[in-house]
Amino acid sequence: MANFQEIIASEIPVLVDFSAEWCGPCKMMPPILKQVKDAMGDKVKIIKIDVDKNPSAASAYRVQSVPTLMIFKNSETKWRQSGVMQANQLQQVIEQFV
């Protein structure tokens, strides 16, 4: 968790995908996140957090449903949304914080 705090302290936007192994919609996110990463390169960091393996992170950020996507910059929550998003929509959201 300490490492997580270091990661989200970045000046580069950090997209965090809170997900779970058993969650059907969560399984749709990896190819979408890959598309976003391929399109944006070093302008964004993308990390995935399994809420079952990291319940403290899930509760700290009040994640009640998965997938929940959050964008952090300089340790501040800039944006959050639950549910699957298309790559182009997600990219537009991230662009606001680059």
Helices and strands as residue ranges (DSSP letters): H 2-8, E 14-19, G 25-28, H 29-40, G 41-43, E 45-50, H 55-60, E 68-73, E 76-82, H 87-95
